[in-house]
Amino acid sequence: MTIRPGDQWGVVQEAPESTKWFRCEADLGHWMSIGQSAEYFGLTGGDLCVITGSTQRTLFVPIDILEVRFQKEGSSTDERIIALSSVVLGSWWNKEALTAISNTGLVRGVEWFARSHPNDGVVEFAELSEHMSRRQKMMARSRIMRGAAYAHPQISLTSTTSWEWSGRPRRLEIDGRNLGRVVSVKLTLQPDALRVYLGKPSTGAEG
Protein backbone atom coordinates (compact mmCIF):
# COMPACT_ATOMS: atom_id res chain seq x y z
CA MET A 1 0.00 0.00 0.00
CA THR A 2 1.43 3.38 -1.00
CA ILE A 3 2.02 5.94 1.71
CA ARG A 4 -0.59 8.55 2.60
CA PRO A 5 -0.06 11.93 4.29
CA GLY A 6 0.64 11.40 7.99
CA ASP A 7 1.53 7.72 7.63
CA GLN A 8 4.73 6.35 9.14
CA TRP A 9 7.09 5.05 6.47
CA GLY A 10 9.34 2.11 7.27
CA VAL A 11 10.62 0.62 10.51
CA VAL A 12 14.03 0.51 12.17
CA GLN A 13 14.89 -3.17 11.94
CA GLU A 14 18.03 -5.28 11.72
CA ALA A 15 18.36 -7.05 8.38
CA PRO A 16 18.28 -10.87 8.31
CA GLU A 17 21.49 -12.74 7.50
CA SER A 18 19.95 -13.84 4.19
CA THR A 19 19.75 -10.25 2.92
CA LYS A 20 21.49 -9.63 -0.42
CA TRP A 21 23.27 -6.27 -0.15
CA PHE A 22 24.07 -3.80 -2.92
CA ARG A 23 26.13 -0.60 -2.97
CA CYS A 24 23.67 1.49 -4.99
CA GLU A 25 20.31 1.49 -6.76
CA ALA A 26 21.89 0.80 -10.16
CA ASP A 27 23.39 -2.48 -8.92
CA LEU A 28 20.14 -3.66 -7.35
CA GLY A 29 18.11 -2.60 -10.38
CA HIS A 30 20.43 -4.54 -12.69
CA TRP A 31 20.18 -7.63 -10.47
CA MET A 32 16.39 -7.51 -10.60
CA SER A 33 16.34 -6.77 -14.34
CA ILE A 34 18.21 -9.96 -15.25
CA GLY A 35 15.74 -12.05 -13.28
CA GLN A 36 17.78 -12.65 -10.14
CA SER A 37 16.04 -12.79 -6.79
CA ALA A 38 16.78 -12.96 -3.09
CA GLU A 39 14.77 -13.40 0.09
CA TYR A 40 15.60 -9.83 1.14
CA PHE A 41 17.37 -6.91 -0.54
CA GLY A 42 19.53 -4.24 1.10
CA LEU A 43 21.25 -1.01 0.03
CA THR A 44 24.33 0.40 1.75
CA GLY A 45 24.45 3.55 -0.38
CA GLY A 46 22.67 5.55 -3.04
CA ASP A 47 19.85 8.07 -3.11
CA LEU A 48 17.48 6.12 -0.85
CA CYS A 49 20.10 6.00 1.90
CA VAL A 50 20.77 9.72 1.44
CA ILE A 51 17.15 10.82 1.79
CA THR A 52 16.52 8.60 4.83
CA GLY A 53 19.84 9.24 6.56
CA SER A 54 20.33 5.50 6.92
CA THR A 55 23.98 5.42 7.92
CA GLN A 56 23.93 4.57 11.62
CA ARG A 57 20.73 2.50 11.62
CA THR A 58 19.03 0.00 9.34
CA LEU A 59 15.62 0.95 8.00
CA PHE A 60 13.20 -1.47 6.30
CA VAL A 61 10.99 0.38 3.82
CA PRO A 62 8.49 -0.25 1.01
CA ILE A 63 9.20 1.59 -2.24
CA ASP A 64 7.80 2.08 -5.71
CA ILE A 65 9.96 1.00 -8.65
CA LEU A 66 10.13 2.00 -12.31
CA GLU A 67 10.13 -0.45 -15.19
CA VAL A 68 12.01 1.19 -18.06
CA ARG A 69 11.92 -0.27 -21.56
CA PHE A 70 14.11 1.33 -24.21
CA GLN A 71 15.55 0.80 -27.66
CA LYS A 72 19.17 1.74 -28.30
CA GLU A 73 20.35 3.61 -31.35
CA GLY A 74 20.96 1.10 -34.17
CA SER A 75 19.05 -1.71 -32.44
CA SER A 76 15.71 -3.25 -33.37
CA THR A 77 15.01 -4.86 -29.99
CA ASP A 78 13.81 -3.47 -26.68
CA GLU A 79 15.80 -3.73 -23.45
CA ARG A 80 14.41 -3.59 -19.92
CA ILE A 81 15.89 -2.11 -16.74
CA ILE A 82 14.43 -1.58 -13.27
CA ALA A 83 15.04 1.92 -11.89
CA LEU A 84 14.73 2.71 -8.19
CA SER A 85 15.67 6.38 -8.06
CA SER A 86 16.04 8.36 -11.30
CA VAL A 87 15.90 8.35 -15.08
CA VAL A 88 17.58 11.08 -17.14
CA LEU A 89 17.18 11.47 -20.90
CA GLY A 90 19.21 14.01 -22.85
CA SER A 91 22.06 16.37 -22.02
CA TRP A 92 22.64 19.79 -20.54
CA TRP A 93 25.16 20.54 -23.26
CA ASN A 94 23.36 19.62 -26.50
CA LYS A 95 20.56 21.44 -28.29
CA GLU A 96 17.89 18.97 -27.18
CA ALA A 97 15.32 18.50 -24.46
CA LEU A 98 16.53 17.28 -21.07
CA THR A 99 14.11 15.05 -19.17
CA ALA A 100 14.60 14.15 -15.50
CA ILE A 101 12.31 11.70 -13.70
CA SER A 102 12.76 10.87 -10.03
CA ASN A 103 11.27 8.46 -7.53
CA THR A 104 13.33 9.79 -4.61
CA GLY A 105 13.47 13.52 -5.35
CA LEU A 106 17.17 13.23 -6.24
CA VAL A 107 18.75 13.19 -9.68
CA ARG A 108 22.48 12.41 -9.84
CA GLY A 109 22.57 12.96 -6.08
CA VAL A 110 21.07 16.46 -6.31
CA GLU A 111 17.60 17.35 -5.04
CA TRP A 112 15.30 18.35 -7.91
CA PHE A 113 11.93 17.62 -6.30
CA ALA A 114 11.56 18.55 -2.63
CA ARG A 115 8.12 16.98 -2.21
CA SER A 116 8.92 13.63 -3.81
CA HIS A 117 8.53 10.39 -1.85
CA PRO A 118 9.66 6.92 -3.02
CA ASN A 119 6.42 5.27 -1.93
CA ASP A 120 3.71 7.80 -2.88
CA GLY A 121 2.53 6.09 -6.07
CA VAL A 122 3.88 8.72 -8.50
CA VAL A 123 7.19 9.93 -9.88
CA GLU A 124 8.20 13.54 -10.35
CA PHE A 125 8.92 14.75 -13.88
CA ALA A 126 10.81 17.78 -15.21
CA GLU A 127 11.59 18.55 -18.83
CA LEU A 128 13.73 21.42 -20.08
CA SER A 129 12.57 22.32 -23.58
CA GLU A 130 14.87 21.88 -26.57
CA HIS A 131 14.06 25.52 -27.37
CA MET A 132 15.85 26.79 -24.25
CA SER A 133 19.13 28.49 -25.03
CA ARG A 134 22.31 27.02 -23.60
CA ARG A 135 22.56 30.04 -21.31
CA GLN A 136 19.03 29.44 -19.98
CA LYS A 137 19.80 25.77 -19.39
CA MET A 138 23.01 26.61 -17.55
CA MET A 139 21.14 29.11 -15.36
CA ALA A 140 18.56 26.45 -14.52
CA ARG A 141 21.33 23.94 -13.79
CA SER A 142 23.06 26.39 -11.47
CA ARG A 143 19.85 27.01 -9.54
CA ILE A 144 19.14 23.29 -9.21
CA MET A 145 22.68 22.61 -7.95
CA ARG A 146 22.20 25.33 -5.31
CA GLY A 147 18.83 23.96 -4.23
CA ALA A 148 16.98 27.05 -5.50
CA ALA A 149 13.66 27.17 -7.34
CA TYR A 150 14.07 26.69 -11.08
CA ALA A 151 10.63 27.48 -12.53
CA HIS A 152 10.75 28.70 -16.13
CA PRO A 153 8.13 28.93 -18.93
CA GLN A 154 10.10 26.33 -20.90
CA ILE A 155 10.44 23.85 -18.04
CA SER A 156 7.55 21.41 -17.61
CA LEU A 157 6.95 20.04 -14.10
CA THR A 158 4.41 17.35 -13.23
CA SER A 159 3.78 14.08 -11.37
CA THR A 160 3.07 10.94 -13.35
CA THR A 161 2.84 7.14 -13.28
CA SER A 162 3.93 6.50 -16.87
CA TRP A 163 5.75 8.22 -19.72
CA GLU A 164 6.75 7.44 -23.29
CA TRP A 165 9.11 9.07 -25.74
CA SER A 166 10.59 8.35 -29.17
CA GLY A 167 12.72 10.51 -31.42
CA ARG A 168 16.26 11.39 -32.38
CA PRO A 169 18.95 9.60 -30.33
CA ARG A 170 19.46 10.94 -26.83
CA ARG A 171 21.62 9.80 -23.92
CA LEU A 172 19.84 7.64 -21.32
CA GLU A 173 20.98 7.40 -17.71
CA ILE A 174 19.26 5.20 -15.12
CA ASP A 175 20.16 5.49 -11.44
CA GLY A 176 23.37 7.28 -12.39
CA ARG A 177 24.49 4.65 -14.90
CA ASN A 178 24.97 5.67 -18.56
CA LEU A 179 23.19 3.26 -20.92
CA GLY A 180 24.15 4.98 -24.16
CA ARG A 181 22.03 6.66 -26.80
CA VAL A 182 18.45 5.54 -27.29
CA VAL A 183 15.63 6.25 -29.74
CA SER A 184 12.67 5.28 -27.55
CA VAL A 185 11.81 4.98 -23.86
CA LYS A 186 8.72 3.68 -22.08
CA LEU A 187 8.50 4.10 -18.32
CA THR A 188 5.89 2.52 -16.04
CA LEU A 189 5.63 2.98 -12.28
CA GLN A 190 5.03 -0.14 -10.20
CA PRO A 191 3.69 1.15 -6.87
CA ASP A 192 4.68 -0.48 -3.59
CA ALA A 193 6.58 -3.14 -5.53
CA LEU A 194 9.66 -3.68 -3.35
CA ARG A 195 10.72 -3.80 0.26
CA VAL A 196 14.35 -3.04 0.96
CA TYR A 197 16.72 -2.61 3.89
CA LEU A 198 18.67 0.65 3.95
CA GLY A 199 21.84 0.94 6.02
CA LYS A 200 24.66 -1.43 6.89
CA PRO A 201 24.70 -5.23 6.91
CA SER A 202 25.28 -6.78 10.30
CA THR A 203 26.79 -9.87 8.68
CA GLY A 204 27.84 -10.98 5.23
CA ALA A 205 29.11 -8.90 2.33
CA GLU A 206 27.67 -6.51 -0.17
CA GLY A 207 26.63 -7.84 -3.55
SVG drawing of the C-alpha trace seen along z (x, -y; Angstrom):
<svg xmlns="http://www.w3.org/2000/svg" viewBox="-3 -32 35 48">
<polyline fill="none" stroke="black" stroke-width="0.4" points="0.0,0.0 1.4,-3.4 2.0,-5.9 -0.6,-8.6 -0.1,-11.9 0.6,-11.4 1.5,-7.7 4.7,-6.3 7.1,-5.0 9.3,-2.1 10.6,-0.6 14.0,-0.5 14.9,3.2 18.0,5.3 18.4,7.1 18.3,10.9 21.5,12.7 20.0,13.8 19.7,10.2 21.5,9.6 23.3,6.3 24.1,3.8 26.1,0.6 23.7,-1.5 20.3,-1.5 21.9,-0.8 23.4,2.5 20.1,3.7 18.1,2.6 20.4,4.5 20.2,7.6 16.4,7.5 16.3,6.8 18.2,10.0 15.7,12.1 17.8,12.6 16.0,12.8 16.8,13.0 14.8,13.4 15.6,9.8 17.4,6.9 19.5,4.2 21.2,1.0 24.3,-0.4 24.5,-3.5 22.7,-5.5 19.9,-8.1 17.5,-6.1 20.1,-6.0 20.8,-9.7 17.2,-10.8 16.5,-8.6 19.8,-9.2 20.3,-5.5 24.0,-5.4 23.9,-4.6 20.7,-2.5 19.0,0.0 15.6,-0.9 13.2,1.5 11.0,-0.4 8.5,0.2 9.2,-1.6 7.8,-2.1 10.0,-1.0 10.1,-2.0 10.1,0.4 12.0,-1.2 11.9,0.3 14.1,-1.3 15.6,-0.8 19.2,-1.7 20.4,-3.6 21.0,-1.1 19.0,1.7 15.7,3.2 15.0,4.9 13.8,3.5 15.8,3.7 14.4,3.6 15.9,2.1 14.4,1.6 15.0,-1.9 14.7,-2.7 15.7,-6.4 16.0,-8.4 15.9,-8.4 17.6,-11.1 17.2,-11.5 19.2,-14.0 22.1,-16.4 22.6,-19.8 25.2,-20.5 23.4,-19.6 20.6,-21.4 17.9,-19.0 15.3,-18.5 16.5,-17.3 14.1,-15.1 14.6,-14.2 12.3,-11.7 12.8,-10.9 11.3,-8.5 13.3,-9.8 13.5,-13.5 17.2,-13.2 18.8,-13.2 22.5,-12.4 22.6,-13.0 21.1,-16.5 17.6,-17.4 15.3,-18.3 11.9,-17.6 11.6,-18.6 8.1,-17.0 8.9,-13.6 8.5,-10.4 9.7,-6.9 6.4,-5.3 3.7,-7.8 2.5,-6.1 3.9,-8.7 7.2,-9.9 8.2,-13.5 8.9,-14.8 10.8,-17.8 11.6,-18.6 13.7,-21.4 12.6,-22.3 14.9,-21.9 14.1,-25.5 15.8,-26.8 19.1,-28.5 22.3,-27.0 22.6,-30.0 19.0,-29.4 19.8,-25.8 23.0,-26.6 21.1,-29.1 18.6,-26.4 21.3,-23.9 23.1,-26.4 19.8,-27.0 19.1,-23.3 22.7,-22.6 22.2,-25.3 18.8,-24.0 17.0,-27.0 13.7,-27.2 14.1,-26.7 10.6,-27.5 10.7,-28.7 8.1,-28.9 10.1,-26.3 10.4,-23.8 7.5,-21.4 6.9,-20.0 4.4,-17.4 3.8,-14.1 3.1,-10.9 2.8,-7.1 3.9,-6.5 5.8,-8.2 6.7,-7.4 9.1,-9.1 10.6,-8.4 12.7,-10.5 16.3,-11.4 18.9,-9.6 19.5,-10.9 21.6,-9.8 19.8,-7.6 21.0,-7.4 19.3,-5.2 20.2,-5.5 23.4,-7.3 24.5,-4.7 25.0,-5.7 23.2,-3.3 24.2,-5.0 22.0,-6.7 18.4,-5.5 15.6,-6.3 12.7,-5.3 11.8,-5.0 8.7,-3.7 8.5,-4.1 5.9,-2.5 5.6,-3.0 5.0,0.1 3.7,-1.1 4.7,0.5 6.6,3.1 9.7,3.7 10.7,3.8 14.3,3.0 16.7,2.6 18.7,-0.7 21.8,-0.9 24.7,1.4 24.7,5.2 25.3,6.8 26.8,9.9 27.8,11.0 29.1,8.9 27.7,6.5 26.6,7.8"/>
</svg>
